[in-house]
Amino acid sequence: MEYKSPVYQVIPVSVEKIKPNDYNPNTVAPPEMKLLYNSIKMDGYTMPIVCYYNEAEDTYIIVDGFHRYRIMLEYPDIYERENGMLPVSVIDKPLDQRIASTIRHNRARGSHEVDLMSNIVKELHELGRSDAWIARHLGMDRDEILRLKQITGLAALFKDVEFGQAWRPAEEPET
């Protein structure tokens, strides 16, 4: 079977059925949000929202496109013009893969807040993903992962790390 990218199967989805994920570390400053609004107002939605379809709840969970989603919620003129519908491209992946997809989409465009990225590394670790997996799938090097782990301060993130005995305090002679 030939692979077909999800963008070739964009569907219109009511904004009321779309839900944000709870792990996206990306933020957009007010001037850029205004620019995004103006872009959507002038050009329309030119890129679909990437979502995972949660069949049990009949909802679409955002993987990429949260700020485009916000524009529709916050600007009645856009909501009305689009009849409350957003273009959605659906991916069917488990949570760890969706998190990785979100980060790849975001990193290709801009920057993340450090504390939120630390939480992402923590969550992926708790989902059983190794540092090598995180590095490969999120485009990070091992030093960046180490720094993000240090920010969370969780010993569990370091449980599989081998520490050397490079330094030991010298014993003071008895006097």
C-alpha positions as CSV (number, residue, x, y, z in Angstrom):
1,M,0.0,0.0,0.0
2,E,1.3,3.4,-0.9
3,Y,1.7,6.0,1.9
4,K,-0.5,9.0,1.6
5,S,0.2,12.0,3.7
6,P,-2.6,13.2,6.0
7,V,-2.7,16.6,4.4
8,Y,-4.4,15.0,1.3
9,Q,-7.3,14.0,3.5
10,V,-8.2,17.3,5.2
11,I,-11.8,17.3,6.6
12,P,-13.9,20.1,8.0
13,V,-14.6,19.8,11.7
14,S,-16.7,21.9,14.0
15,V,-14.5,23.9,16.4
16,E,-16.7,22.6,19.2
17,K,-15.4,19.1,18.6
18,I,-11.8,20.1,18.8
19,K,-9.9,20.1,22.1
20,P,-6.4,21.3,22.9
21,N,-3.8,18.8,24.2
22,D,-2.4,19.2,27.7
23,Y,1.3,19.1,26.8
24,N,2.1,21.8,24.2
25,P,4.9,24.0,25.4
26,N,4.6,26.5,22.6
27,T,3.5,30.1,23.3
28,V,2.8,33.0,21.0
29,A,3.2,36.6,22.1
30,P,0.3,39.0,21.5
31,P,1.8,40.8,18.5
32,E,2.3,37.4,16.7
33,M,-1.3,36.4,17.6
34,K,-2.5,39.6,16.0
35,L,-0.4,38.8,13.0
36,L,-1.9,35.3,12.9
37,Y,-5.4,36.8,13.1
38,N,-4.6,39.2,10.3
39,S,-3.2,36.4,8.2
40,I,-6.3,34.2,8.7
41,K,-8.5,37.2,8.1
42,M,-6.8,38.1,4.8
43,D,-5.8,34.7,3.5
44,G,-8.2,32.3,5.2
45,Y,-7.0,29.1,6.8
46,T,-4.2,27.9,4.6
47,M,-2.9,25.2,6.9
48,P,-5.1,22.5,8.5
49,I,-5.1,21.9,12.3
50,V,-3.4,18.5,12.9
51,C,-5.4,16.4,15.3
52,Y,-5.8,12.9,16.7
53,Y,-9.4,11.6,16.6
54,N,-10.6,10.3,20.0
55,E,-13.3,7.9,18.9
56,A,-14.6,7.2,22.4
57,E,-15.3,10.9,23.0
58,D,-15.9,11.9,19.4
59,T,-13.4,14.7,19.7
60,Y,-10.4,15.8,17.9
61,I,-7.3,16.5,20.0
62,I,-4.9,19.1,18.7
63,V,-1.4,17.9,17.8
64,D,-0.5,21.1,15.9
65,G,-2.4,24.3,15.2
66,F,-3.5,25.4,18.7
67,H,-3.1,29.1,17.9
68,R,-5.1,28.8,14.7
69,Y,-7.8,27.1,16.7
70,R,-7.6,30.0,19.3
71,I,-8.2,32.5,16.5
72,M,-11.5,31.0,15.6
73,L,-12.5,30.9,19.3
74,E,-11.5,34.5,20.0
75,Y,-12.6,36.3,16.9
76,P,-16.3,36.1,16.1
77,D,-15.7,37.4,12.5
78,I,-13.5,34.4,11.7
79,Y,-15.9,32.0,13.4
80,E,-18.8,33.3,11.4
81,R,-17.0,33.5,8.1
82,E,-15.8,29.9,8.6
83,N,-19.2,28.7,9.9
84,G,-17.4,27.4,13.0
85,M,-15.5,24.8,11.0
86,L,-11.8,24.2,10.9
87,P,-9.8,22.3,8.4
88,V,-8.4,19.2,10.1
89,S,-5.7,16.8,9.1
90,V,-6.0,13.6,11.2
91,I,-3.0,11.5,12.4
92,D,-3.5,8.2,14.2
93,K,-0.6,7.8,16.6
94,P,-0.2,6.9,20.3
95,L,0.3,9.6,22.8
96,D,4.1,9.5,22.9
97,Q,4.2,9.8,19.1
98,R,1.7,12.7,19.1
99,I,3.8,14.5,21.7
100,A,6.9,14.0,19.5
101,S,4.9,15.3,16.5
102,T,3.8,18.4,18.4
103,I,7.4,19.2,19.4
104,R,8.7,18.6,15.8
105,H,6.1,20.9,14.4
106,N,6.8,23.6,17.0
107,R,10.6,23.4,16.8
108,A,10.6,23.7,13.1
109,R,8.8,27.1,13.6
110,G,10.2,28.6,16.7
111,S,11.1,28.3,20.4
112,H,9.6,26.7,23.5
113,E,9.4,27.7,27.1
114,V,12.1,25.8,29.0
115,D,9.9,24.8,32.0
116,L,7.2,23.3,29.6
117,M,9.9,21.5,27.6
118,S,11.2,20.0,30.8
119,N,7.7,18.7,31.6
120,I,7.6,17.2,28.1
121,V,10.9,15.3,28.7
122,K,9.5,14.2,32.0
123,E,6.2,12.9,30.5
124,L,8.0,11.0,27.7
125,H,10.3,9.5,30.3
126,E,7.3,8.4,32.3
127,L,5.8,6.9,29.2
128,G,9.0,4.7,29.0
129,R,10.9,6.6,26.3
130,S,14.7,6.6,26.5
131,D,16.9,9.6,26.1
132,A,18.0,8.3,22.7
133,W,14.3,8.1,21.6
134,I,13.6,11.6,22.9
135,A,16.8,12.9,21.1
136,R,15.9,11.2,17.9
137,H,12.2,12.1,17.8
138,L,12.3,15.7,19.3
139,G,15.5,16.8,17.5
140,M,17.4,17.3,20.8
141,D,21.0,16.4,21.7
142,R,21.8,14.6,24.9
143,D,23.1,17.7,26.7
144,E,19.8,19.5,26.1
145,I,17.8,16.5,27.4
146,L,20.1,16.5,30.5
147,R,19.6,20.2,31.1
148,L,15.8,19.8,30.8
149,K,15.9,16.9,33.2
150,Q,17.9,18.9,35.7
151,I,15.2,21.6,35.7
152,T,12.5,19.2,36.8
153,G,14.8,18.0,39.6
154,L,13.2,14.5,39.5
155,A,15.5,11.7,40.6
156,A,13.5,9.3,38.6
157,L,14.6,10.9,35.4
158,F,18.2,9.9,36.3
159,K,17.6,6.4,37.6
160,D,19.2,4.7,34.5
161,V,22.2,7.1,34.4
162,E,25.6,5.6,35.4
163,F,27.5,8.0,37.5
164,G,31.3,7.7,37.7
165,Q,33.4,8.0,40.8
166,A,35.6,10.8,39.5
167,W,35.9,12.6,42.8
168,R,35.7,11.6,46.4
169,P,36.4,13.9,49.3
170,A,39.7,13.3,50.9
171,E,39.6,12.0,54.4
172,E,41.0,14.4,56.9
173,P,43.8,13.1,59.1
174,E,43.1,12.6,62.7
175,T,44.7,15.2,64.9
